[in-house]
Amino acid sequence: MAYDVTLIPGDGTGPEISKATQRVLDATGVQFNWDVQEAGLAVLEKYGTVLPEQVLDSIRRNKVAIKGPLTTPVGKGFRSVNVALRKALDLYACVRPCKTYKGVRSRYTDIDLVIVRENTEDLYAGVEFFKDTPEAQELIAWIKEHNGATIRPDSAISIKPISTSGSDRVVRYAFEYARANGRRKVTAVHKANIMKATDGLFLATAQEVAKGFPDIEFDDRIVDNMCMQLVQKPEQYDVLVLPNLYGDIISDLGAGLIGGLGLAPGANIGTYAAVFEPTHGSAPQYAGQNKINPMAMMFSGVLMLNYLGEREAGKRLEQALADIIAEGKYVTYDMKPNRTDPAAGTSEVADAVIAKLAG
Ligand code: NAD
């Protein structure tokens, strides 16, 4: 049976790592009908939008997608296509395993964490008011009247909504993931000492959900303390569940623990669809250079194979990647001891993985 899968190559270095990943997935022997869909800056002129409806339709139809990163302008311009995609498809849980493989250049060994990030609300809701707009001024006046707080008139405001339902489902997902994958503990991460309304609600909901999973240990950490603990004693943690913004930041911290962004995969899971993508962005400064590490996207492919129920193929691909890392020969510049050491290019890594898969 062939799986219909949407493939979004992305932009910047996205197309290079997507091609490499597509080749290794095909080499696993699992059959795919790739439904290639373009999104982002590349299609803005053609379709008048960075997220054309046919991309969403394709994912809704196929229910599974794998994507390369897409660039988002900083501070101005269009909103993130990645965030829009997660919201449009209600991909509420972003799962990012952080695991060290033998041979990676990391200060740590034996890291095995799973980060579950809420993906649809929090400061990523996209409800923002720019400085000096009538709406910002009105909101500042409204807040003064209803809350008593004085906000400086030259302020911009971003809204942070966190709901019981949104928190409940992501925490429940984290516990169910823990149970299904033989994990022992879930830690809820928050800043409820300061943001008592929003993070307080996230924590209270997590505590409530935890009661339904007596077989899984539960605790919580304040996010700043969590950062320090992860650097000092990561072995004490197992599955972390976090609101959107903290999840984004801690995901990169997790990537740093396991040897860098070039190795950190991700899965955006919803009730009706799943989109697999690396944690890293489009690294546009390296675009077209056949240079960056495709392994984060290839490991995302492993997650996709497992999601499709192709666990044996997932295991073989993970082992092939682990072997290539351990041998240290066909790895990209970011995995070499010195940036100037000769390194494999993106497509050579794919060639080496394919050769491993072939036995
Ligand atoms: P980035 O992840 O693209 O790159 C940060 C740095 O990490 C790079 O300069 C590079 O040194 C290193 N790096 C990243 N991926 C690597 C890889 N596969 N191999 C080797 N080194 C790698 O982050 P950024 O520079 O903050 O963002 C660039 C663009 O990507 C922005 O427009 C941002 O909005 C976007 N972005 C997209 C996604 C997504 O598509 N899901 C995620 C994060 C950022």
Boltz pocket constraint, residues with backbone or C-beta under 6 A from the ligand:
constraints:
  - pocket:
      binder: B
      contacts: [[A, 68], [A, 69], [A, 70], [A, 71], [A, 72], [A, 73], [A, 82], [A, 261], [A, 262], [A, 263], [A, 277], [A, 278], [A, 279], [A, 280], [A, 281], [A, 282], [A, 283], [A, 284], [A, 291], [A, 292], [A, 293], [A, 294], [A, 295], [A, 296], [A, 334]]
      max_distance: 6.0
